[in-house]
């Protein structure tokens, strides 16, 4: 399954973004839903939400709010910079001041709201931000596994319309709930069934096509449905101007979104067979 253009922080160029929490965290550090500084500084809603759905604890440090991971590294909520521009190969634009890769902050995950509901065409050019494209590599690796071996040890099997597929155990139950919704919907509308034949797949440790970045399939939290009924922006001819296309029905999108999965059809860089588990983007309590 092809996926493109994301803001990704690799462990190799973490720099000041990924720091030793022992040197930064104040004694008054707060938990995921607590407050610090005598009860006056509340945890940012998005950060508290990341602590809910990912590993780590929201803390306040000298560098500001952030997430302390189990290995005692610290991911900053706000590094004081605008979200970096994504390059087509999946890399990041250089910081103008330092000549180093511009690093995303955790808050950049929430920079572009994800709008569920009725399917509407996505209009714009290829500079339009896609909701959910900001994925922080150390956060995903700490939560789901830092190597294919670590991820594989946490996989389970989910039965998808008669065939079992590997999926990460942290996201398996939400997927099963989405499939139960779809099973009920398909009984009323058998035209939905072909979308679950010839699946593109689930877990596959690989990088995004034409990119240095890991796909969410590598973490076992994404599923591609029927490829032949899918539309993908790189398949478009002519390539420009970018024109959004979709053949996936509302019932399928609704079932996945109800259980915390975002849909690649909400992107201008559309990938309509693709669904990935990103509950923080669909929980209204995560947004200011």
HUHU-V431124 format. One record per residue. RES is the residue in one small letter. PHI is phi as a letter, one per 40 degrees, with the letter a starting at -180 (NA if undefined). NEAR is the number of other ideal C-beta (glycine too) atoms within 12 Angstrom. Layout:
# HUHU-V431124
RES&PHI&NEAR  RES&PHI&NEAR
This chain:
# HUHU-V431124
x&NA&32  x&c&32  x&a&41  x&a&35  x&f&39  x&b&45  x&c&41  x&b&43  x&b&42  x&c&30  x&c&24  x&c&17  x&b&24  x&c&27  x&f&21  x&c&25  x&c&39  x&b&36  x&b&29  x&c&20  x&c&28  x&c&17  x&c&14  x&b&26  x&c&28  x&c&23  x&c&13  x&c&18  x&d&29  x&b&31  x&c&21  x&c&29  x&b&19  x&c&21  x&b&21  x&b&27  x&f&18  x&g&11  x&g&12  x&c&11  x&b&22  x&c&22  x&c&34  x&d&33  x&d&25  x&c&36  x&c&44  x&d&33  x&c&33  x&c&45  x&c&36  x&c&25  x&b&31  x&b&38  x&c&27  x&h&35  x&b&33  x&c&40  x&b&40  x&b&36  x&b&33  x&d&20  x&c&27  x&h&30  x&c&40  x&a&44  x&b&53  x&c&41  x&c&35  x&d&20  x&c&21  x&g&21  x&c&34  x&b&40  x&b&51  x&c&41  x&c&37  x&b&28  x&c&30  x&g&18  x&b&26  x&c&19  x&d&28  x&c&32  x&c&26  x&c&35  x&c&24  x&c&23  x&c&18  x&g&30  x&c&28  x&b&35  x&c&22  x&c&16  x&c&22  x&c&13  x&c&9  x&b&13  x&g&9  x&b&19  x&d&30  x&c&31  x&b&39  x&c&42  x&c&37  x&d&46  x&c&34  x&c&38  x&d&42  x&b&35  x&c&28  x&b&28  x&c&22  x&c&35  x&b&23  x&c&28  x&h&15  x&d&14  x&c&24  x&b&14  x&d&18  x&c&31  x&b&13  x&i&19  x&b&16  x&c&26  x&c&16  x&c&22  x&c&30  x&c&39  x&c&34  x&g&42  x&c&41  x&c&38  x&b&44  x&c&46  x&d&38  x&c&38  x&c&45  x&c&45  x&c&34  x&c&32  x&c&37  x&b&39  x&h&26  x&c&28  x&a&16  x&c&24  x&c&11  x&c&20  x&c&35  x&d&22  x&c&16  x&b&25  x&c&30  x&b&23  x&b&18  x&b&31  x&c&19  x&b&32  x&f&23  x&g&13  x&b&16  x&c&19  x&b&30  x&c&32  x&a&40  x&c&36  x&c&26  x&c&26  x&b&40  x&c&30  x&c&19  x&d&32  x&c&40  x&c&27  x&c&23  x&c&38  x&c&36  x&c&22  x&c&25  x&c&34  x&c&24  x&c&16  x&c&26  x&c&23  x&c&14  x&c&13  x&b&18  x&c&13  x&c&17  x&c&29  x&d&24  x&d&22  x&c&35  x&b&34  x&b&18  x&g&19  x&c&32  x&c&32  x&h&27  x&b&40  x&c&37  x&a&31  x&c&25  x&a&23  x&c&25  x&c&34  x&d&25  x&g&17  x&a&29  x&c&24  x&c&35  x&c&35  x&c&40  x&c&43  x&c&42  x&c&37  x&c&41  x&g&40  x&b&42  x&b&44  x&b&47  x&b&37  x&c&43  x&d&28  x&c&25  x&c&18  x&c&27  x&c&32  x&b&30  x&a&33  x&c&36  x&c&24  x&c&22  x&c&19  x&b&12  x&c&8  x&c&15  x&b&12  x&c&15  x&c&29  x&b&22  x&c&29  x&b&24  x&a&29  x&b&24  x&c&36  x&c&28  x&d&22  x&c&27  x&c&39  x&c&38  x&c&25  x&c&35  x&c&44  x&c&35  x&c&28  x&b&31  x&g&32  x&b&42  x&c&42  x&b&45  x&c&45  x&c&42  x&c&40  x&b&37  x&c&30  x&c&42  x&c&37  x&a&46  x&c&39  x&c&38  x&c&47  x&b&48  x&b&50  x&c&43  x&b&44  x&c&34  x&c&39  x&c&35  x&b&35  x&c&24  x&c&17  x&c&18  x&c&30  x&b&23  x&c&16
